[in-house]
Amino acid sequence: MARPNKRTTLREVAEATGLSTAAVSYALRGKHVSKETEQRVRQAAADLGYEADPIARALASGRTSMVGVLAGDLQDLWQQQLMAAIGRELLAGDRYALILDAGGDPDRELVLAKQLRDQRVDALLVSPVNPGADGWEAIAEALPVVAVGDSLSRARTAGQVIFDNRAGIDAVLDYLHGLGHRRVTVLTPTRPSTPDRPADVYVREAAGRLGLRAELVPCPQELGEATAVARRVLDSEPRPTAVFCFSDSLAYGVYAAAAEAALGVGRDVSVVGFDDHPVSRVLTPPLTTVDWGLAAIAAEAARLTVAAIEGKRVRKKRVLCAPTMSERGSAVGV
């Protein structure tokens, strides 16, 4: 029987079954032994209370079963939902997500990425704040890296699940232009230190093509801070007729600021989000936004990560996620 104050060793399981420690190790992993031997060893291990030592297993295999998952900013409710979904996908394959939050700070992001590398995670899955940072190249040389959202342009990644932001931004601005809007404020989580993120560049290009006056305004994801920024936008003269938000979390701040100012969303100002969080469907009015297919993103990101860890070749290392407009009641014609 198991001894509660002492960890049962592999050698003791071997002695109980009359096998070598190597044979017991193979049996517990379901390799190179008969089904009968595997069952006999597993039963003996259960009777003795044997549990594999995760540190010893990591030393022997060179793997920890841990995947670093680095979120750009978990104040964004959709990112919370995405990271949870990625964690579930990894767990289904017996991998465990160590989720860290960069808090929207590009410098903190690289520090955390290096810490995860130094903690010997098997791979790093990142939704980057600053995809063009120089530091990604060295990190990707040290361990498999899978990018979600934006491409890491300076790094050789093991896989990429990229949002087609150009198509999404074109769809939203074309939609607002078709409704008659010509003054649009775009709330972006981009910081002054990272002014040329792809989505911001695409806004300028689309606005020029359509003849829109589109002002990019940096905005934190946290609701109170987003509300404060939106308050200033709605108090400005002339007030924009539409506010396009690079996350639904930012749009919730616009809803809050509009309510404070007795402005009606979908009446006095149009609002469009960019990720279709479930809360967006129960607002009054429901938020017009863009759906990226979160479940598929999580599944593809986990698939590429596990394949990289196991050294498997994949035919498609770059997955491009197409946007779908979800038209509701928050955007109207002028």
N, C-alpha and C positions, 0 to 999 in steps of 0.2 A: 504494500500500500504506500501511498505517497507520504513523505515526511514533510510536514508543513513548514518547518524552519530551515529547510535546505533544498535548493533547487536540484531536482533529479537530472542526472547527466546522461548524455548519449551513451556513454560507456555502460552505465547501469542497464539501459534498455538493451544494449548488445548482449550483456551477460544474461539477462532474463530470457532472451530469445535464442541464445547460442549462435549468434551471428557476429560478424565483424562490425566495427563502428561504421566503416564505409558502406557496408550492405544496409545497415539500419538507416543511414543518412539517405541513401538512394530510395529505400522503401518509403520513407516519410515524404519524399518528394515525388513518389510515383514513377521512378525511373529505374530501368535496367533490372527489375526483379519481377517475379510472377505476381499475379493478383493475389494468390493465396499468401505469399510471403508478405506482400504489402499489408494485407488485412491483419495478419498475425502480429506484425510489428506495430501497426497503429493501435491494436487492442492492448498490447503490452505497454505502449507509451501512455495510453489513457489510464490503464490500471495503476501505473507508477506516478501519474501526475506530471509526466514530462511535458515541458513547453520549450520550444526552440528559443535559444538566447538570441535576441535580435542583433546584438552587437557582434556576437561571434558569426552569425549568419552574414552580416554585412561585410565583415572582414574576409570571410571565405569567398563570397560571391562578388565582392566589389560593388554591391548595390545595397541601398538602404530602404527601398520601396517608398521613399519619400520624394515627392515632386514639389519643388518650389513654385508657388503661384503668386505672382506679383501683380496686384491690382493698381490701376492708375489712381483711382480715388473712390474709396468705398462710401463717401458721402453721396455718391450717385447711386440711387436705388436700383437702377437697371444693372449696374456693375455688381452690386451685391447679389442680385438674382443670377447673373452670369457666373460669378465665382462659385456660388453654391452649386449650380448645375455642373460646372466643370469638376468640382470636388466629388459629386455623386458619380459622374462618369468614370473618374479615375478609381474610385473605390470599387466599382463594379469589376475592375480588373486587378483588384488587390494592390492598388497603389493608393498612397495617402497624401492628401494635399496639405501643404504647409502654406497657408494664405497670409500674405503680408500686404500692407496698404502703404502706397507711396504718398497718399494724401495730396495728390496733384503737384507734388514738388519734384522737379526733374533731378535735382541733386540728391535728394533723399532716395529717389528711385534707384540710382546707380549704387549708392551705399548699400541698400537692402539687397540688390542683385548680387553684389560681391559677397555679402554675408551668407546668402543662400549657397553660393558657389563654395565658400569656405566650409560650410556645414555638410558638404558632400551630398547634397541632394542628387538624385539620379538625373534630373533634368529641370529646366526652368521654363515655365510658361508665363508669358508677360503680356499685359495690355499696356503698352508704353505711353508715358506722358510726353517724353521727348524721343521719338523714334530715330532722330538723326544724330543723337549723341555719339561722341567718339568712343565711349567706354564699352559699347555693346560688342565691338569686334573682339576684344580680348575675352570677354565673358563667353561669347559663343565658341571661342577656341578651346575653352576649358570644359564645357559641358554642352549637351544638346539644348538648344533654345528654340522654343516655338512662340511666334508672335501672334497676337490676336488683336485685330482692329487695324492698326497701321503697320506697314512693313518696316523692318529695321534695315534701313538702306545701307548702312556701313558694315553689317555683320552677315556672316554666312550661317544662316539659320537652318535648323533641322526641318522646319515646316512653318507655314504661314497661313492663318485664316484671316483674310483681309476683307474689310468692309468696302464696298464700292461707294465711297463717300462722294465721288464726283457725280455718280448717277443719282444718289440720294439728294444731294444739294440741288442738282439741276431739276429734279422732280418737284421739290418744295418751292423753289423760286419760280419755276415755270407756272406752278399752280397758283401762287400768290399773284404773279403778273397777270395771269388769266382772270383773276378776280378783280383786277384794276388797281392793285397796290403798286405804288411807286416809291414810297419811303418805308424801308424795312430795317429794323434793328436786329442784328444777329448776336445773341448771347453765346459766348464761347468760353469754355474753361481754360483756354490757352493763356499762359502767363506771358508777361513782357519778355522774359528770358528765352521763350521759344515762339517767336512771332511767325514763323513760316511753316507751321504744321500744315499738312496737305489740305485738310478740310477748310482752313482759313483761306488758303490760296484759291481753292475752287470757288469759294463765295465771291471773291473779287472777280474771277474770270466770268462766272455766270452773271453777276450783276452788270458787268461791262457789256456782255452780249445782249442782255435784256433792256439795258438803259435804266436800271434801278439805282436808286440811291440807297446802298446797303452799308450800314455802319456796324463794324465789328466791335463789340463791347466785352472785355473780359469779365467773367462772372464766376464766383465760387459755386460749388455744388451744394453746399450746406443751405438749408431752406431759409434760415434767417438772413444770411448774407446775400443769397440770391434775391430775396424779397427787397432788401435795401438797394441793390443795384437796379432792379426792375422799377422801384419807386422813382429813382432818379430819371430813368428812361421815360416813364409815363408822365413825369412832371416837365419834361423838356418841351421847348417850343421851336419849331412845330413838332408836335407829338407824332411819332411814327404811326402809320395806320396798321402795321403788322409787326409782330415780334416772333422771330424764328429762333428756337432754342436748340442748342446742340445736345441736349438731353431732356427727357421729360422732367427730371428733377428741377432743372432750371425753369421750365415752364410753370411748375407749381409755385415758384416764387413770383412769377408774373401774375398768376391767378390771385395770389395773396395781396400783392400790391394794387391790383385793379380793384379788388373788393374794398380795400382801405380808401381808395380814391372815388368810390361809388361809380366806377366804370364797369360796363358790362363786357365780359369776354364774349366774342362772337356778335357783339353789337357795336361797342365803341372802339374796340381794338381786337384785331385778329391775332391768334396765338397758334403756333405750330411747334410740336416737339420733334424728337428724332430717334426714339427707341421703343415706343409702345410698351411702357411698363403697365402692368395690370391696373394700377390705381387710375391711370389715365382714362379708363373706360367708365369710371363711376363719378368723375367730376361733373359739375354743372356749369357750362355744357361739357360733354365728353371732348377730350382733346384730340384734335387732328394731329397725326404723328406718322412716323415711319417704322415699319416692322422689319427687323433684320433676320428673324428666324432663330431665336435664342437657343432652342433645343438642338438644332442642327449645328450651330456654332460650337456649343459645348462638346458635342459628340465628335466633331472633326478635330477640335483642338486636342482632346484626350487621345484620339486615334493616332494622330501624328506624334504626340509625345511618347506614348507607349511603344510605337514602332521604332522611334529613335533610341529609346532605352534598350530595346531588345536587339538593336542592330538590323532590323528588317528593312528591306528596300520597299519603298512605296512608289507607285506610279505617279501619284499626284501630290507634290509637296506644297503646292500653293492653291488654296481654295478661295475663290472670290465669292463673297456673299452679296446677293442682289437685294435691293430695298423694295418694299411694297408700301405704297401710300395707304394709310387708314384714314379715310375722310370721315370726319364727324362734325360736331357743331361749333367748333371754336374759331373757324376761319370763314369769313363771309365777304361778299363783294362790296366795293366802295363806289 
